[in-house]
Amino acid sequence: MNLKALREKIKNHMDYSPDLQGFNDQIDQLINDAYMNIWNTKRWTFAQKSFLFQFHPDMLGTRDGTNTALVTNASVTKGSRQVTFSQAMDRLQAGIWEGSFFQAGGFEYKISKVVTSTQILLDIPYFGASNIDVTDWVIKKRYYQLPQDCLELLNLQHSDHPAHLGTGVSNGAFPPYGKIRALLPRKAEELNLREDYKAAYAEAYVWSPPENIPPGEKIGLTQADIAGSAGFPKNTYLEVCWCFEKDGKFGPLSEPATILFTGGQNNNTHSLTISFLSWDDQPIIADVWQSFDTRPTQYEGMRKVIFWNANFNRTTGERLGIPAWKSFNQDGATRNTPSYLEIVKAADTVSSITLSTFASIDSGNPRYIEIDGQHLMIRPYPRVDAWDISVTKQDATADYSKVPQQYLRYAVGRYMYKPMILAEATDSPEMPYEFHQLIVYKALEEIYLKLSQMSLSETYRKRIADEIKSLEKRYCDHIDSHIVRGQFLIGGGDRFYYDYQSLRKLS
């Protein structure tokens, strides 16, 4: 059943079916609450995803740079947060390395912002000796974020795919493929594990504090006439909102706003300017770095990502149900450009962004995952500083895009994911059809509880409990076991294969 069918099924059980948008929206919200409740009841086999987890080896002056024949020097100044490199580095990307650590002069500094491929800003001023030619600098990726829709990480392991050539630092006949064991922070503290220990493979990962991204606030929408037919059509509506993006992670959405494109003559269309505002109508913008800055400025590194509501009547300006927020893609003059399908991001140093191409809203654009801004983080132990495949840089040609310099090493993982909410009428739950009726029962349980009809609410609760038990046998993992009493051996016998001595710790 899709969302519309679930809604009609609930109305049928209630014997009450008004065709009111407000009533339908309330039913849809209860359906989504029931959907998420059942989804999180067990570790269902259908609620899991497999993914590739990319490790990022350290960035070094002797390893990274446009011209690999030259050493990339770092220029640092005592009392300044700015670090400038002597040449561009393809791997120095904001979504990967912001929040990581830059080491020079025997001390680590957190990277507050990646400005360009040749420049970064630190969280505190550099207090080592000024030097324009530091060659022993290191940028370390110590903490990794899990996928944004991750509810629980179930497995992470080194495997023999997708890359298994062993051409990097880890070259050897028997690489330690296998499960990466999870460690709670308390256990890592008891073992006194080294923070900066690195190796070719990770033996464990330590759960780290999650990162929280603040919510967006208000939005301002304005229009302007533009010539031609590529812009937004006149006499149509659009609903827009935005969120912060920091270190490659999204925060909660802002308050949405709707605009009607009016005016224009003949075939003229419109551009859309989106302003990012605080609740007291001040522009949200980060100051450009100044030489006397001793800490990150307000909103430094806080880029903005914009979304439009696809579950929306663009002729009348009315919502068709719960909003389905989708990203804007880069609007280019031609389709055949490398960044055409990239999502639109506004820099932290601007307070507005203008879109002038209707092609930037496409029904196939990715949906925003309903998140609260909290992102799960782990720290692989040891820190992986090796690769299976080294990809050399290739500049863009007349026919194909640039291939950047990369060092590839992956782990494979499996996690419980958070499904998309049911917003559009044809959205269907991402679970087997046997569970669809349970969503109806769960929603009815809440409805009758809300109406103080306790007996009916209890009836549906018991139905859910009974059916969940039967579905557990089919859709939950079960490990077969045959318990045998062990023998008391004086010597010999099987031993646990894991070598605890491989966990390095401080002496």
C-alpha positions in Angstrom: 0.0 0.0 0.0 1.1 3.5 -0.7 0.4 6.5 1.5 -2.9 7.2 -0.1 -4.0 3.6 0.3 -2.9 3.6 4.0 -4.8 6.7 4.6 -8.0 5.3 3.1 -7.6 2.1 5.0 -7.5 4.0 8.3 -10.6 6.0 7.3 -12.4 2.8 6.5 -11.6 1.3 9.9 -12.7 4.5 11.6 -15.9 4.7 9.4 -15.1 8.4 9.0 -13.7 9.8 5.8 -13.8 13.5 5.3 -11.9 14.8 2.3 -10.2 17.7 4.1 -6.5 18.5 3.5 -6.0 19.3 7.2 -7.5 16.0 8.3 -5.5 14.1 5.7 -2.3 15.8 6.9 -2.9 14.8 10.5 -3.6 11.2 9.3 -0.3 11.2 7.3 1.6 12.4 10.3 0.2 9.5 12.4 1.0 7.1 9.6 4.6 8.3 9.6 4.8 8.0 13.4 3.5 4.4 13.2 5.9 3.6 10.3 8.9 4.8 12.3 7.7 3.1 15.5 7.4 -0.3 13.8 10.7 0.2 11.9 12.6 0.7 15.1 11.0 -2.2 17.0 13.6 -4.7 15.9 16.7 -5.0 13.8 14.7 -6.1 10.7 16.7 -7.6 7.9 14.9 -5.3 5.4 15.9 -2.2 7.4 19.6 -2.6 6.6 21.9 -1.2 4.0 25.4 -2.2 2.8 27.8 0.6 2.1 31.5 1.3 1.2 33.4 3.2 3.9 36.3 5.1 2.4 39.4 5.7 4.5 41.4 8.9 3.9 45.2 8.4 4.3 47.1 11.3 5.8 47.9 14.3 3.6 51.6 15.0 3.4 53.8 17.5 1.6 55.6 14.6 -0.1 52.3 12.9 -1.1 49.9 15.5 -2.2 50.1 18.3 -4.7 49.3 19.2 -8.3 52.9 18.5 -9.3 53.9 15.3 -7.4 57.5 15.9 -8.4 57.6 18.9 -6.0 57.2 18.9 -2.2 54.2 20.9 -1.1 55.3 23.4 1.5 53.1 25.0 4.2 53.4 28.6 5.1 52.5 29.3 8.7 52.8 32.5 10.7 52.9 32.7 14.5 49.7 34.3 15.8 47.7 33.6 12.6 45.0 31.1 11.9 45.7 31.0 8.2 47.9 28.2 6.6 48.8 28.5 2.9 50.2 25.7 0.8 52.7 26.2 -2.1 50.5 24.3 -4.6 47.0 23.1 -5.0 46.0 19.7 -3.6 43.1 17.7 -5.1 42.3 15.9 -1.9 41.9 19.0 0.2 38.1 19.1 0.1 35.9 20.9 2.7 33.5 18.0 3.2 36.3 15.6 4.1 38.9 17.5 5.9 37.1 20.2 7.9 37.1 19.1 11.5 40.3 17.1 10.9 43.7 18.0 12.3 46.7 19.9 10.9 50.0 19.1 12.6 53.1 21.3 12.3 55.8 22.2 14.8 55.0 19.2 17.0 51.4 20.3 17.8 47.9 19.6 16.3 45.4 22.2 15.3 41.8 21.6 14.3 40.8 22.7 10.8 37.9 25.1 11.1 37.5 25.8 7.4 39.0 24.6 4.0 39.0 27.9 2.1 40.5 26.6 -1.2 42.7 23.7 -2.3 45.7 25.8 -1.2 44.4 27.4 2.0 42.9 26.4 5.4 41.9 28.2 8.6 42.7 26.7 12.0 40.5 26.9 15.1 43.2 28.7 17.1 46.2 30.8 16.1 49.4 29.0 15.2 51.9 29.4 18.1 55.0 27.8 16.6 57.8 29.7 14.8 56.8 31.4 11.6 58.0 29.5 8.5 57.1 29.8 4.9 58.6 26.4 4.0 57.3 23.8 6.5 57.7 20.4 4.8 56.9 18.0 7.7 53.3 19.0 8.1 50.5 16.4 8.3 46.7 16.6 7.9 45.1 13.7 9.7 41.6 12.3 9.3 40.9 10.9 12.8 37.1 11.0 13.0 34.7 9.8 10.4 31.0 10.4 10.0 28.6 7.6 9.3 26.0 7.9 6.6 23.4 10.6 7.3 20.6 8.0 7.4 22.5 5.7 9.8 20.5 4.7 12.9 22.9 2.0 14.1 26.2 0.6 12.7 25.9 -3.2 12.6 29.2 -4.2 10.9 32.4 -2.7 9.5 35.2 -4.8 8.1 38.1 -4.9 5.7 37.3 -7.0 2.8 38.8 -8.1 -0.6 36.6 -5.7 -2.5 36.2 -3.2 -4.2 40.0 -2.7 -4.3 42.3 -5.6 -3.5 45.4 -5.0 -5.5 47.6 -4.2 -2.6 49.7 -1.7 -4.5 50.0 0.9 -1.6 51.8 1.0 1.7 50.0 -2.1 2.8 51.5 -4.4 0.1 51.7 -7.9 1.4 50.7 -11.5 0.8 48.2 -11.8 3.7 46.5 -8.5 4.5 44.4 -8.6 7.7 41.0 -8.7 6.1 38.2 -9.1 8.7 35.8 -7.5 11.0 36.7 -4.2 12.6 35.7 -4.5 16.3 33.6 -1.8 18.0 34.9 -0.3 21.2 33.0 1.9 23.6 34.9 5.0 24.7 35.2 3.7 28.3 36.9 0.5 27.0 39.3 2.5 24.9 40.1 4.7 27.9 40.7 1.6 30.1 43.1 0.1 27.5 44.8 3.5 27.2 44.8 3.3 23.5 47.0 5.7 21.6 45.1 8.5 19.8 47.7 9.1 17.1 48.7 5.5 16.3 48.4 4.7 12.6 48.7 1.5 10.6 47.8 0.1 7.2 44.5 -1.4 8.5 42.1 -0.6 11.3 41.6 -3.3 14.0 38.8 -1.5 15.8 36.7 1.6 15.9 35.8 3.7 18.9 32.5 5.4 19.2 33.0 9.1 19.3 30.8 12.0 20.3 28.2 12.9 17.6 28.5 16.2 15.8 25.4 18.5 16.0 24.7 21.0 13.2 22.4 24.0 14.2 19.1 24.5 12.4 18.4 27.0 9.7 16.2 30.0 10.7 14.3 32.2 8.3 14.3 32.7 4.5 13.7 35.6 2.2 12.6 35.1 -1.4 12.7 37.7 -4.2 12.3 37.6 -8.0 13.6 39.4 -11.1 12.6 39.3 -14.7 15.1 37.7 -17.1 15.0 37.4 -20.8 14.4 34.1 -22.5 12.6 30.9 -21.5 15.2 29.2 -19.3 14.1 30.8 -16.0 11.2 30.1 -13.7 7.8 30.5 -15.5 5.6 33.4 -14.5 2.3 32.9 -12.6 3.7 29.8 -10.8 4.5 29.2 -7.2 7.5 27.6 -5.4 8.1 26.7 -1.8 11.7 26.9 -0.6 13.7 26.3 2.6 17.4 25.8 3.5 19.7 24.2 6.1 23.3 24.6 7.3 26.0 22.3 5.9 29.2 21.9 8.0 32.0 19.3 7.5 29.7 17.7 4.8 26.8 17.2 7.2 23.3 18.7 7.0 21.4 20.4 9.8 17.6 20.8 10.5 15.6 22.8 8.0 14.7 26.4 8.3 11.2 27.9 8.2 9.9 27.6 4.6 8.5 30.4 2.4 6.5 30.5 -0.8 6.9 32.8 -3.7 4.7 33.7 -6.7 6.5 34.6 -9.9 4.7 37.5 -11.4 5.3 40.2 -14.0 7.3 39.7 -17.1 6.3 40.2 -20.6 6.0 37.9 -23.7 8.4 35.0 -23.1 10.2 36.6 -20.2 10.8 34.3 -17.1 12.2 34.9 -13.7 15.3 34.4 -11.5 14.9 33.5 -7.8 17.1 35.1 -5.1 17.1 33.3 -1.8 18.3 35.2 1.3 19.4 33.5 4.5 18.1 35.3 7.5 18.0 34.9 11.3 14.8 35.2 13.3 15.4 38.9 13.8 15.9 39.4 10.0 19.7 39.8 10.1 21.6 38.2 7.2 23.4 35.0 8.1 26.9 35.4 6.7 30.4 34.6 7.9 33.0 37.4 8.0 36.0 37.0 5.7 39.1 36.0 7.6 41.1 38.9 9.0 44.7 38.8 10.2 43.8 39.6 13.8 41.1 36.8 14.2 42.0 34.6 17.1 39.0 32.3 16.8 36.5 31.2 14.1 34.1 34.0 13.2 30.4 33.6 13.4 29.1 31.0 10.9 32.6 30.2 9.7 32.4 27.1 7.5 28.6 27.1 7.8 27.5 26.7 4.1 23.9 26.8 3.2 22.0 24.2 1.1 18.6 25.0 -0.4 15.6 22.7 -1.0 12.2 23.0 -2.8 8.9 21.3 -2.0 8.0 18.7 -4.7 4.7 17.8 -3.0 3.2 21.1 -4.0 0.7 22.5 -6.5 2.8 25.0 -8.4 -0.3 26.5 -10.1 -2.3 27.3 -6.9 0.5 27.5 -4.3 -1.1 24.8 -2.1 0.6 21.9 -0.4 -0.5 18.4 -1.5 0.4 16.9 1.9 3.5 16.6 4.0 6.4 18.5 2.3 8.8 16.4 0.2 12.0 18.6 0.2 14.4 18.0 -2.7 17.7 19.7 -3.5 18.4 22.1 -6.3 21.0 21.0 -8.8 23.6 23.4 -10.3 21.9 25.4 -13.0 24.3 25.6 -16.0 24.0 26.9 -19.5 24.4 23.4 -20.9 23.7 19.9 -19.6 27.2 18.6 -20.4 29.1 20.3 -17.5 30.9 18.4 -14.7 28.9 20.1 -11.9 25.5 20.1 -13.5 24.0 17.5 -11.2 25.8 18.7 -8.0 23.5 20.2 -5.4 23.5 23.9 -4.9 25.5 25.2 -1.9 25.9 28.8 -0.9 29.3 29.8 0.5 29.4 30.7 4.2 30.6 34.3 3.2 27.4 35.1 1.2 24.0 35.9 2.6 22.0 35.1 -0.6 22.1 33.1 -3.7 20.4 33.6 -7.1 19.1 30.8 -9.4 18.1 31.6 -13.0 17.4 28.2 -14.5 14.2 26.2 -14.1 16.2 23.1 -14.8 17.7 23.4 -11.3 14.5 21.8 -9.9 14.1 18.2 -11.2 11.8 15.6 -9.8 14.7 13.2 -9.7 16.8 15.3 -7.3 17.7 13.7 -4.0 15.2 14.1 -1.1 16.3 15.6 2.2 16.5 13.0 5.0 14.5 14.2 7.9 17.3 14.5 10.5 17.7 16.5 13.7 21.2 17.6 12.9 23.0 15.0 15.0 25.5 12.8 13.1 27.1 9.7 14.4 30.9 9.6 14.4 33.6 6.9 14.9 37.3 6.8 15.2 39.1 4.0 13.4 41.9 2.5 15.5 44.6 2.5 14.4 44.2 5.5 12.0 44.4 4.1 8.5 47.3 5.5 6.5 47.6 3.2 3.5 45.9 2.5 0.2 45.2 -0.2 -2.3 45.1 2.0 -5.4 46.8 5.3 -6.1 44.9 7.3 -8.7 47.1 9.8 -10.5 45.7 13.2 -11.6 44.4 13.7 -15.1 43.4 17.2 -16.2 40.1 17.8 -18.0 40.1 17.1 -21.7 37.9 18.4 -24.5 35.5 15.5 -23.9 35.8 14.3 -20.3 36.0 15.8 -16.9 39.1 15.9 -14.6 40.2 12.9 -12.6 41.6 14.1 -9.3 44.5 12.6 -7.4 43.2 10.0 -4.9 44.4 7.2 -2.6 41.8 4.5 -2.3 41.2 2.1 0.6 37.7 1.0 1.5 36.0 -1.0 4.2 32.5 -2.5 3.7 29.8 -2.0 6.3 26.2 -2.7 7.1 23.9 -0.4 9.1 20.3 0.1 10.2 19.0 3.1 8.2 16.3 5.6 8.6 13.7 5.5 5.8 12.3 8.5 3.9 9.1 9.8 5.4 5.9 9.1 3.4 5.0 12.4 1.9 3.8 12.1 -1.6 0.6 10.1 -2.3 2.4 7.3 -4.1 5.2 6.9 -1.5 5.2 3.3 -0.2 6.8 2.0 3.0 10.2 0.4 2.5 9.2 -2.8 4.1 7.5 -6.0 3.1 3.7 -5.8 2.4 2.9 -7.9 5.5 3.9 -4.9 7.6 1.7 -2.4 5.9 -1.3 -3.6 7.9 0.7 -3.1 11.1 1.2 0.5 10.2 -2.6 0.9 9.9 -3.1 -0.8 13.3 -0.4 1.3 15.0 -2.0 4.5 13.6 -5.4 3.4 14.8 -4.0 2.6 18.2 -2.8 6.2 18.6 -6.0 7.7 17.1 -8.2 5.8 19.6 -5.8 6.6 22.4 -6.2 10.3 21.4 -9.9 9.9 21.5 -9.8 8.3 24.9 -11.3 5.1 23.6 -9.0 2.9 25.6 -10.6 -0.5 24.8 -10.3 0.0 21.0 -6.7 1.3 21.4 -5.8 -1.8 23.5 -7.4 -4.1 20.9 -5.1 -2.8 18.1 -2.1 -2.9 20.4 -2.6 -6.6 21.0 -3.0 -7.2 17.3 0.3 -5.5 16.6 2.1 -7.5 19.4 0.8 -10.8 18.1 1.7 -10.2 14.5 5.1 -8.8 15.3 6.0 -12.1 17.0 5.2 -14.1 13.8 7.1 -11.7 11.6 10.2 -11.8 13.8 10.7 -15.4 12.7 10.9 -14.4 9.1 12.5 -10.9 9.1 15.0 -11.0 12.1 18.5 -12.5 12.2 18.7 -15.8 14.1 22.0 -17.5 14.9 21.7 -21.3 15.2 23.6 -22.6 18.2 24.2 -26.1 19.7 25.5 -25.8 23.2 27.9 -28.6 24.4 29.4 -28.8 27.8 33.1 -28.1 27.6 35.9 -30.3 28.9 38.5 -29.4 31.6 41.8 -29.6 29.7 45.2 -29.4 31.5 46.9 -28.2 28.3 46.3 -27.6 24.6 42.9 -27.2 23.1 41.6 -24.5 20.8 42.4 -20.9 21.4 40.7 -17.7 20.4 42.2 -16.6 17.2 42.3 -12.8 17.9 45.7 -11.5 19.0 45.2 -9.0 21.7 48.8 -7.9 21.6 48.0 -6.2 18.3 46.2 -3.4 20.2 48.9 -0.9 20.8 48.6 1.2 24.0 50.7 3.6 25.9 53.2 2.1 28.3 
